[in-house]
Amino acid sequence: MAKISLTVNGRAVTANVDPRTLLVQFLREQLRLTGSHVGCDTSQCGACVVHLDGKAVKSCTTLAVMADGHEVVTIEGLAPDGAALHPMQQAFYEHHGLQCGYCTPGMIMTAVDLVQRKGHELSEQTIRDELEGNLCRCTGYQNIVMAIAAGAKAMAPGGAA
Amino acid sequence: MYPFKYHRPATVRQAANLLAKHEEARPIAGGHTLLPVMKQRLAAPPHLVDLSHIEGLGEIAMQGRALMIGAAATHAEVAGSATVQAAIPALAELAAEIGDPAVRHRGTIGGSLANNDPAADYPAAVLALGATIVTSKRRLKADQFFQGLFTTALDPDEIITKIMLPLPKKAAYCKFRNPASRYALVGVFVAKRPGDVRVAVTGAGADGVFRLSAAEAALQKRFHSKMLGGLHVAADGLTSDLHGSAAYRAHLIAVLTRRAVEAAQARPDKVAAQPAALEPVS
C-alpha cells in the first residue's frame, strides 16, 4: 500500500491505496465521488475526465499514486454542496446537452478545461475538434456543442447563461 | 491490472539504478501507453518507476542552435510552447494533433519515442529532423534509435532525458488520420535542413518509421513539390491491415509527401531561431 495526500474538490484527503488503483477507482470507490464515470476504460471515451492541477485528464489512465501531492477537481467540485450549478452545467441543462447523461460529467469537465485554455468565444469547429476525446452515444453532439458555446460565454466575467 | 511495486525516484540516476536493480521494471511518465497495456494484462511489470517527480525533466529551451525538449514534456506543453512554435512550428503543430486534449495533458515526448508505436507521430519528426536522443547513458542519433515495431536502441535500464533537435530551414508534417481511431494511417514529416532534405514516414512501415530516400533525393535537387512528380512509392515493406492495404498506404505516402512539401514551402525562410521575433503559430 502507498500513502497518498492530495486535494480533492478543495478538501485535503489522505488515504492508503494499492499502487495499481486508478485515479477514477480511488475517486469513486474510496471517496464515493461517483460523478466521474468509467465508460470505455481505455482512455478513449472521456466519461472519466477530471481536472488534475487544473488540466483535463482521463482518470481511468492515471494512477491514484500519481495524483499524490496534486489537486483534483471532479464534477462534484464544480457546484459544491448543492450550490447553484456551474455556468457550464447550467448551459447543458438549458440546451439539453445530454440524453442518458453518462458522458455528461466528462463532457462538462472537458468543456471547462477548453474554456480555460481557449477562452469564451469558441467556434463550432473548435468545440467539435476539442471533443475528440469525449464520446456520446445517445445524441449527435449538436446540443452538446450548443451547450458548450453558451456555457463558454456564460463563464466570462459578467457573462449570463 | 496485476499488482506492482511503485517507486518514485527524485533523479534520473536514481531512476536508472532502480531499473537496473529490478528485472522487468518499467519507467512510467504520463502512462498513456503503459497503463492501457497493463490494464489489458499485456504487460505486467513487477516494478514501476515513476519519472514524473524528477525535477527539470520536462524543460523546453534553445541550446545553441538546437531546440532542446525534455523527455517529460507533455504533448500539450510542446504544442503550447512559444519556444517550439518559433523554432520548429511544424513540431508544435504535430504535438497539437496527437490524441485528444486530455491525452496531450499527460502523454510525453520521451514516452512516445521510447514506445516507438508504428502509428506514433513524434518518431517521424525526430527522424526527419535528424534529432539526437539523449539518454541516461549516451547520445543516440535518430537513425540508430528506431529499430522496428515498438523497438528502440534503449537498454532496459536506460532513460531518455532530452531530445536535441537541430533547427531546419523549413519543415512540415502532414498526416491522414484513420477516421475512427484518429491515429495516423500515414504521416509524413518533411525537413529542409541546412545541408540536406530528410523525409520520414510513420503509420505505414511494417517495421515502423522509415526515411523515404527517393523523395529525399528528388527534393535535394530542389525543394519544391514539382520535384515529386515522378515519385513512385513501392508497396513492398508497407503495412497492410483492415484499415488500408499496402498499396493504399503507398499512395497516401506520395500524396502526403507532396502536401507536406507544399506546406513547408509556404512557411517563411528561417535562418536562426529568434523565439521572440516570430509569430507563434496557433
Interface residues (C-beta under 8 A of the other chain):
Chain A: A2 D18 P19 R20 L22 D41 T42 S43 G46 V49 L52 K55 A56 V57 K58 T61 T62 L63 V65 M66 T110 D113 L114 R117 E130 E132 G133 N134
Chain B: M1 Y2 P3 F4 K5 Y6 R8 I28 G31 H32 L35 P36 M38 K39 L48 D50 S52 A76 G99 D100 P101 A102 V103 H105 R106 R182
